[in-house]
Amino acid sequence: MENRNLINLGKQILEAQSFSKLIGATLTKFAAGEVILEIPIKDSLLQQNGFVHGGVLSYAADNALTFVGGSVLGPHVLTSEYKINYLRPAVGEKIIAIGTVIHAGKRQAVCRCDVQVLHHGEKKTCATAQGTIVTMDPTANNNS
C-alpha cells in the first residue's frame, strides 16, 4: 500500500478511537515498519507530582506497537502482550511514541516502541516497550 494511503488509513483508525481523540493523539508517521504517534501534554494528563501519568505513556506505547504491527500484518490486529519499562518522569510539551517492527511473520509481529518526551526542544526517552501484535478474524465472534 502506498504511504499516503497508509497514513490516511491510520488516521481514520485513530479517529475511530474515542480515547485517542480525548487525549489528542495524532499519527504523524505511518509507514511499513515504522510509526510515530504524538500526544500534546496538558494538565489533564498529569499525575499528582506533575509528571505525565504512566497510563498515558503506556497507552502511547501500546497504540504505537499495534499500529506498527498492523503496518506489516494488515489492519485487523490486536495487541497480544507487551511490557513497558519507565525510565524517567515525563515532563515537557509533547509525548512522541516511535514504534518499529523487530520481526514479522504471517500472523504475528514482535515490535518495540521508544516513548520520548519533548521538553524545551530536547527529546529524552522516558519509556521503552516491546510487544507482540497478532492478526484477528474481523468476522469472528470475539465474545468467548
Secondary structure, 3 states (H helix, E strand, C coil): CCHHHHHHHHHHHHHCCHHHHHHCCEEEEEECCEEEEEEECCHHHECCCCCECHHHHHHHHHHHHHHHHHHHHCCCEEEEEEEEEECCCCCCCEEEEEEEEEEECCCEEEEEEEEEEEECCEEEEEEEEEEEEEECCCCCCCCC
